[in-house]
């Protein structure tokens, strides 16, 4: 019997098994859909479907750059538990997927999952296989690729993959010096978590919202109306220095701003240095984690 793409798609939707595994199951069962489902269950390959609704808020981030330091990727892959995030197979999966993203530069996560990773298998196929083997739901949450024609993309991984950063610097100056600067900036970003690169990048809605809050705070403190505006502007400028990378105090020398550190490097190189972009991923950032009462969970398991 001829196994069609539509049959493979249908079986995949039913079992969440990998595409190649579905094709093999259909071949082994002469195209019988029910028997193919049983075949995948017997092989443990349909287990992933049962795990697909579990919350994945743990996992790893990673950062990787090309050999010439002109292109870099930062990636987050989530798992259900921190224990699995330390699993050697999971760590290798994250590394392999990052390499695919770096090499192929897919448009988005769905395109990344459809990209071939090895031996005709897609990233999604490999992910599904790992879900079945390791026994936990996993998810490729996000990635970002940055490139520069002249300059360097510099990675930094903190806490064994809890936080990963890539910093892109544009310059015609010595690349080794740019990489050294980039590492310092990436560590700054990991530690200080800036929302913007410069004050010029700040969303006007953010400024208006913060000004409104600061005015209310000042009035609640009993400050006279006639000095509130000046006080608020001072506080707002202080806050902008905290959320804008270029305005932050440099973590390795508090007497310097990040902007000044970049300017000093540019002066030494005799070339302009521009901080083009920053990407910072932290594991589970913004994901609502499920909180379970252990006693209730046990009761559920035993049917009480």
N, C-alpha and C positions, 0 to 999 in steps of 0.2 A: 504494500500500500504506500502511496506517495504521502509523505508528511509535509503538510503545507505550513507556511508562515502563520496563517490564521490559527491553525491547530496549536502550534507552539505558543502563540500569544494567549490563547484561551487557557491552556494548562498553566502557563506562568501566572496568569491572573488568579487562578484558583489556588495555587500552591505557594506563590511567591518564590519559587525555586529559580535557579539560574536558567538562562535561555538554552545553553548547551545541555544542561541536565534535563530540561524538558524535552528537547529534541531526542536525546538518547532514550528517555523513558517511553516516548511514543514509538520509536523504532523497535524497542524491546517488546512492546505490547501490541505491535501491528496496528497502531493508531487508536486503540481502545482507550478512551479518555478516562473512564473509571479505573481501569487497570493501571493506567499510567500514573494516576494519583496515588494508588496503592503502592506502586513501584517506588515513587519518590518518598512516600512515608516510610517504607521499609528501609530505604537508604538514609533516612533522617534528613532528607533535603527539603521537605515541606514544613519542617518545624518552624522555619523563619516566619511563616505567615502568622502563627500563633503568637509570636513575640512582637509583631509590628506595631501594636498599640501601647507598648510599654514606654514610659517616659525615659528619654535618654538625656541626662544632664551632666554626666561625667564624661570622661574621655581624654583626648589629647589634642593639642595644637602642635604645629611644626612650621618651621620656616626653612626654605631651601633656595639656593641661588645657582645660576649656571656657572660653568667653569670660568667664563670671562667676566663674571660679576655684573653683567649688563641686564640680566633678567632674574626676577625672584618671585617666589610664591609663598603665601602664608595660608594655612589650611586648618580647619577644625573638623575632627571626626568624633562623634559622641557615642558613648556606651551607657549602659544602665548603672554600672558600679565602677568605683575607682579601682577595684580589684582587677577587673578586666582591662582597664586602661594600662595596667602594668604587665599584662600578658604579652609575651614575646611575639606571638602571631599578630596580635592587634597592633603592636608597635610597628611591626614590619608592614602591615597593611597601610597604616597611616603614611609611612615613608614611601611606599610604592605609589599610592594615590597622589601624593604630593609631586612625585617625579612625573607622573602622567600629566598632571595639571601644568607643570612647568614646561614640559616638552610640547604639549599639544595646545595649550592655552584655550580651552573650550570656553564658550560664551557664558555658560552658567552651570549650576550644579547638575541640572538634568542632562545637559550636554556632556558634562564630565562623567556622569554615571553610564552614559551610553558609549563612552570612548573605550577602545580596546586597551586592556592592561597587559595581557599575556596569552599566547596560544589561542587566539580567537575569542577569548573570554572578555566580556566588558567589565568595567569597574563594578557595575551593579551585580553582575554574576559573581564576582569574587566576594563582594560584600555579603551577598545572600549565602554563599558557601560558608563564610566565616560565622555568620549568625547561627547557622545550623550546627556548626562544629563547636563553637565556643558556648553557645546556649544563652546568649543575651541579644536583645535588640541593639542595633547599631545604626548610626545615621551620619551621612556626610552632610554637615550643616552648611558650610560656607567655605569659600576660598577667594583669594584675590591675587592677581598676577600684575606685577609692575615691571616696566622696561625703561631703559634709558639709552640713548645713542652715545652720549659722551658723559662719562661719570661712573657711578657704581650703585648697585642695589646691595644693601648690607643686611644680613639676618641676625636675629638674636632670639635665643630660646631660654626662657627662665623657668625654674622650678620643675625641670624634667618634662616640660611640655604644658605646664599650666597656663603660661602666657608665651605667645610668640609675636615677634615684630619684624617687619621689614621697613627699611628706610631707603628712600631713593634720593640720591644727590646728583645734581647735574653740574659738570665742570670739565674743563679741558686740562685741569691740573693733574698731578701725580696720583694715580689710582690707589696706590698703597696708603698714601696720606688720607685720601677720601674714605677708604675702608676703615682706617683707625678712627676718624671723626664719626663715621656712620655707626660704629659699634658704641661709642659714647652716647650718641643721640638715641640709638635703639634702646639702650639701658635706661636712659632718661624717660623715654616713652613708656617702657614697661613699668617703671616705678611710679611715675607721676600721672599717667593716664590722661594726657591732654585731650580736650575735645576738638580743638582746632590747631592749625599750624600757626596762623597769624591772626591779629585782630581784624584784618580785612576779610577773613574767611567767616567771621562770626555771623550767624543768622540774626537778622534784625529782630525777628520775633523772639529769639532768645534774649536779646538785650532788653527789649520792651518788657518781657515777662520778669526778668531779674530786677529791672528798675522798679516795677510795680511792687514786687515783694519787699525790696529794700525800703521803699517809701513807707509801706505799711509797718515794717519793723521799726523804723525811726519814729513814726507817729506813736506806736505802741510804747516806745521807750520814753514818751513824754517830751520829745524834742520839739522846739518851737517851729511852726510852719515856715517861718522866714529863713531858717538855716537848713531845713530838711533837704532842699534840692541840692545845695552845695555838698552836704554830707553824703547824700546818695551817690552823687557823681564820683566822689572819692572812693567810696566803697565799691562801686561798680568797676572802676578802673583797677582796683586791687583784685577783684574777682576775675577780671579778664586776664590779668597777669598769671593767674593760677590755672586757667583753662586753655590758654594759648601757648603752645610749645615755645615759640620764639621769645616770649616774654618771661618764661619761667626762669627761676634761679637755677643755675647749672648744678646738678647734684654732686659733682666732683669739686666744685669751687663756688660756693654761695655768693661770692663777690661778683661773679660774672653771670650775665644772662645767656641763654642758649644762642640768641642772636649774636652776641658779642663773641662767643666761642667760634661760631661759623665764620664771622668776619675776621677773626684772628688767623684761622686756618687759610682763608682766602689770601690774606696779606702775605703769609709765609710762602704760599704757592705762587703768588703773583698772578693768580687767575681767579675769576669770579666763581663762587660756589653758591648754588641755589638748592634749597631743600624743596624738592618737587612734591613728594608725597610720603605719607606715613600710614602703615596698616598695623593695627594692634588687635590680636584676637586673644581672648581669655576664655578658658573652658567654661561652658555653661552660662556664659554672660547673657542675662535677659531671659533665661529659661526658668519657668516656674517649676521648682522641684516638688515632687510628690512627698507628702509627709504621712507616714503610716503609723498608727498605734500598733505596737508589736502584738499585744494581747488580742486586738481585734483581727489582725492579720492571721494569727494562729486559729482563732475561732472560725474565720472564713474557710481556712484550709480543711478543717475537720467537720465543716458543715453545721456548726451551731449557730 
